[in-house]
Amino acid sequence: VLADLQSAIKSLLPAQIDLAIHADESPIYAEVDREGLEKVLFQLVVNARDAMPNGGRLTIDVKTIEVPVKSARTTQVGAAVPQVEITISDTGTGMNLDTQAHMFEPLFSTKEMNIGLGLTAVFRIVKQHGGRLGVESRPGQGTVVRVSFPAASVPDGQEDSLPKSMLARGGETIL
């Protein structure tokens, strides 16, 4: 998904913002729907862009991590569960602790022309998919947002593909 969105993400950024995307060479699969993941990525990129009005650096890292289990519902306590972690960091203005305390609340915004629902949607999507969200920020030092989703396994490294008969050909009608 990130590879598909790379040019769209670049088009959202002005020339004075450098973009760096780092991911493993092998595919990484997460238990999240594509549309939800796209919304999360675009919203976090737009927020990072807006925090760097004079330019800066935006970095997106994707990797698989092992997270220790703290609850014994389905897995032994102390075991590690694979997660896909997406880290979006910027060199922008950063946020104070008061702003961070309210950033996911509906209708909260630090921008005059904003409704304040973008990060609320990000929070909802992440939680609906069993993910975690963490933010580290200090005024003048930029922001790091870490989003993690449960890793999905693909049997024998094979991705399920749609039969050719189900692929869109451009002549379909949507009701």
MIKE-381986 format. One record per residue (C-alpha): residue in one letter; z, y, x; chain. Coordinates in steps of 0.001 Angstrom, whole numbers. Last residue first. Layout:
BEGIN
  code        z        y        x  unit
     a        Z        Y        X     A
...
//
This chain:
BEGIN
  code        z        y        x  unit
     l    -8468     1648   -25198     A
     i    -9954     1241   -21729     A
     t   -13618      349   -21550     A
     e   -14990    -1523   -18534     A
     g   -18289     -769   -16820     A
     g   -16868      -19   -13355     A
     r   -16750    -3605   -12054     A
     a   -13023    -4261   -12383     A
     l   -11870    -7609   -11012     A
     m   -10905   -10322   -13513     A
     s   -13970   -12555   -13039     A
     k   -13498   -12380    -9266     A
     p   -10183   -14231    -9650     A
     l    -7254   -12057    -8648     A
     s    -5715   -12615    -5247     A
     d    -2425   -14206    -4339     A
     e    -1536   -13375     -743     A
     q    -1428   -16298     1642     A
     g     1104   -16304     4471     A
     d     1979   -19940     3765     A
     p     3803   -18904      600     A
     v     4328   -15150      351     A
     s     7975   -14173      487     A
     a     9213   -10975    -1043     A
     a    11637    -8670      732     A
     p    14233    -6952    -1443     A
     f    13682    -3194    -1376     A
     s    14951     -568     1025     A
     v    14603     3206     1022     A
     r    15887     5237     3954     A
     v    15540     9019     3808     A
     v    15977    11009     7028     A
     t    16223    14790     6802     A
     g    15779    17689     9182     A
     q    18165    19271    11672     A
     g    18371    22899    10515     A
     p    20878    22096     7777     A
     r    22032    18487     8096     A
     s    20532    15402     6501     A
     e    21019    11663     6166     A
     v    19907    10041     2913     A
     g    20250     6455     1744     A
     l    18542     4530    -1047     A
     r    18972      875    -1922     A
     g    16717    -1481    -3837     A
     g    17181    -3836    -6768     A
     h    13808    -2886    -8263     A
     q    15280     -777   -11045     A
     k    17512      980    -8469     A
     v    14549     2133    -6357     A
     i    12564     3267    -9390     A
     r    15506     5204   -10862     A
     f    16363     6960    -7568     A
     v    12726     7972    -7024     A
     a    12503     9241   -10620     A
     t    15626    11382   -10125     A
     l    14100    12561    -6849     A
     g    11100    13938    -8717     A
     l    12874    15263   -11826     A
     g    13947    18721   -10664     A
     i    11730    20891   -12861     A
     n    10354    22863    -9924     A
     m     9077    26447    -9645     A
     e    12234    27961    -8170     A
     k    12905    25202    -5637     A
     t    16413    23915    -4883     A
     s    16225    21561    -7815     A
     f    18600    19755   -10160     A
     l    17015    18912   -13530     A
     p    18130    15262   -13416     A
     e    20657    14515   -10660     A
     f    19332    12819    -7522     A
     m    19878    15825    -5214     A
     h    23366    16690    -6471     A
     a    25645    15522    -3632     A
     q    22906    16171    -1072     A
     t    22775    19834    -2097     A
     d    26546    20166    -1602     A
     l    26398    18345     1752     A
     n    23867    20810     3209     A
     m    20208    19941     3363     A
     g    17572    19849     6119     A
     t    15177    22643     7060     A
     g    12414    20345     8197     A
     t    11937    17932    11101     A
     d    11089    15078     8762     A
     s    12003    11442     8348     A
     i    10758     8804     5923     A
     t    12202     5357     6537     A
     i    10903     2415     4526     A
     e    13055     -698     4800     A
     v    11871    -4078     3520     A
     q    14897    -6304     3036     A
     p    15711    -9808     4245     A
     v    19099   -11186     3157     A
     a    21771   -12039     5713     A
     a    24646   -14433     5055     A
     g    28189   -13058     5232     A
     v    29047   -14044     1681     A
     q    26986   -17053      625     A
     t    24188   -16161    -1742     A
     t    23852   -16062    -5517     A
     r    26889   -14174    -6785     A
     a    28850   -14009    -3496     A
     s    28781   -10239    -2989     A
     k    28751    -8557      433     A
     v    25523   -10100     1749     A
     p    24562    -8826     5208     A
     v    21209    -6981     5367     A
     e    18392    -8267     7594     A
     i    15596    -5792     8242     A
     t    11833    -5819     7723     A
     k     9998    -2717     8871     A
     v     8211      384     7641     A
     d     8408     3728     9444     A
     i     7094     7024     8065     A
     t     7331    10091    10295     A
     l     6753    13694     9282     A
     r     6650    16247    12086     A
     g     6837    20018    11860     A
     g     5167    22931    10173     A
     n     6360    26385     9154     A
     p     7042    25467     5511     A
     m     8720    22184     6566     A
     a    11081    21297     3694     A
     d     8154    21400     1247     A
     r     6361    18725     3278     A
     a     9442    16490     3260     A
     n     9740    16853     -520     A
     v     6028    16064     -931     A
     v     6355    12981     1298     A
     l     9401    11744     -650     A
     q     7591    12180    -3959     A
     f     4407    10494    -2703     A
     l     6259     7480    -1280     A
     v     8434     6888    -4344     A
     k     5520     7299    -6747     A
     e     3378     4889    -4687     A
     l     6174     2311    -4645     A
     g     6536     2522    -8409     A
     e     2799     2100    -8926     A
     r     2698     -878    -6562     A
     d     5496    -2803    -8247     A
     v     8456    -3685    -6083     A
     e     9607    -6974    -4544     A
     a     8515    -6198     -996     A
     y     5858    -7741     1230     A
     i     5221    -6882     4875     A
     p     1801    -7656     6316     A
     s     1616    -8359    10064     A
     e      921    -5446    12402     A
     d     4380    -4023    11780     A
     a     4502     -455    10560     A
     h     4567     3033    12070     A
     i     3071     6102    10386     A
     a     3027     9444    12197     A
     l     2042    12672    10433     A
     d     1962    16057    12160     A
     i     2541    19069     9907     A
     q      709    22265    10951     A
     a    -2547    21065     9339     A
     p    -1054    21116     5846     A
     l       51    17831     4291     A
     l     -973    16419      913     A
     s    -4361    15293     2271     A
     k    -2588    13206     4913     A
     i     -724    11324     2173     A
     a    -3990    10584      375     A
     s    -5513     9335     3647     A
     q    -2550     7017     4302     A
     l    -2334     5681      751     A
     d    -4272     2448     1288     A
     a    -2417     1745     4545     A
     l      893     2403     2783     A
     v        0        0        0     A
//
